Amino acid sequence: MGWTMRLAVAALFLGVTMVATEDEDENDPCVYEALPDNDAVLCKGLEVFYPELGNVGCMFVPVCNNYRQKITHWPEPIVKFPWAMEGATYILVMVDPDAPSRSSPSAQFWRHWLVTDIKGIDLKKGKIQGQELTGSWKMDRFLNRFHLNEPEASTQFMTQNYQDSPILQAPDQGSSEPKNKTKPR
């Protein structure tokens, strides 16, 4: 009987992606938006539920009701993989792949949560029971050590980091006058 370990990944992107929409609700901060295709490549059937939000898999966390601040204080989310194989064992990895921000990912793959030895039957129900590990790490070394390749299931969701705000990065546009203009005498 062979030993198998499956990988379920929830990638928490603390970055910003500007999405141009022509939706009439574009100014409503409580509109749930799906991630654009280029960011949704990790979405493979994993569901992540937070209090007050519901399933945030493959979604932007809305800016209303202070959700983006609250999410950092809430306990771990409920994570489900409805297609988990009941006899398999899984590893859950929740990382921030571009920490601290998309514009400056100096702490790439910041680990938020790592749980090993999760039974497939429990993962189907969202009961994450296993060995919870802590500490900093290199994700690629971990995957290689345990011979893990593509995730069995994955998702991601995004919150906005204030450092990635285009308003903070915009050049000074307060005056159209040149800064070293001299006054005539």
Protein Blocks (a to p, Z undefined) as FASTA:
>chain_A
ZZdddddddddddbddddddfbfklmpmkbccdddfklmmmpgoiacddehklpaehiac
dfehhlmmmmmmmccdddddfkbcfkbccddddddfkbfbfklcfkghiafbdcehiafk
lmmnopacddddeddddfklmmmmnopacdfbdcddddddfklpmklmpccfkbfcdfkl
ccdZZ
